[in-house]
Amino acid sequence: MEAGGADAVVWRNRALMLFDRVAVPVAVCDVYGQVVLANPAMAAECGAPPGRLRGRHVLELFRPQEAGQVERIAEALRLRHRSRYQVSVCWPAPGGGERYGELTADPVSDSVEETPALLVMLRVGGERSAPEPEPVRTTEVERRVLALLAGGATTARAARELGLSRDGVTYHLRRLSARWGAANRTELVARAYALGVLTPGVWPPEPTVAEGA
């Protein structure tokens, strides 16, 4: 028995070494989809060390492109069907884009009665570039209000210089605050510089070139 146990440990270690060296992204999950073991290739696709994937649900890491696929697989596993299951998925790419491909799950166990584990393999289909950020849209009046505010103008002074009522200036400030999630005027000015609406390093503050209404 001792010799047999030692042999089992040796073969287990060899299997784990082979598992780690496989270039294809592979993971072993329980029947509910939680990761038990992942090889470095799979971990690289998730941007994490292999040990960090343990306990994560595979569908948190790879987003199914069709929810119905997952429901059909879950039902088949509950009925102990032992087919090969495929799910089209996408996930964040390391460079900020999005990759897409296919997860293949094979139920594996020592007997038909035993609850199976899932051997999950990932085939990378391709990568889509990250979309270009939408330009910040502000009107000419909004930019002028922000420039005056950044220069320390009060609502009353901004209203005089722009030919608006005080309520008119407040209206523009509220719209900008809601659009950018700014809690107060200081934060609103900071957002305007961060978004490129105001020109940095210029005094008195000036709007950048108009982006359009």
Number of C-alpha atoms within 10 A of each C-alpha: 6 7 8 9 10 11 12 12 12 11 12 12 12 12 12 12 12 12 19 19 12 13 12 16 21 24 26 23 24 18 17 14 20 20 24 17 22 24 24 22 21 24 19 14 18 18 15 12 15 18 14 14 22 17 14 14 16 19 17 11 15 22 16 20 15 11 11 11 14 17 11 11 18 16 11 14 19 11 9 15 12 15 12 13 19 17 22 20 21 23 19 19 18 12 8 11 13 16 19 22 19 18 22 17 24 17 21 17 13 9 8 11 8 10 16 20 21 25 21 23 19 23 15 16 12 10 15 13 11 12 9 6 6 6 10 12 13 14 13 15 14 18 21 18 23 27 25 22 20 21 14 13 15 13 19 14 16 23 19 13 12 14 11 16 14 15 12 14 22 17 12 16 21 14 12 19 18 11 9 13 12 17 10 11 16 11 14 22 21 13 18 21 20 12 13 14 23 23 18 14 9 9 10 11 19 19 21 14 12 12 12 10 10
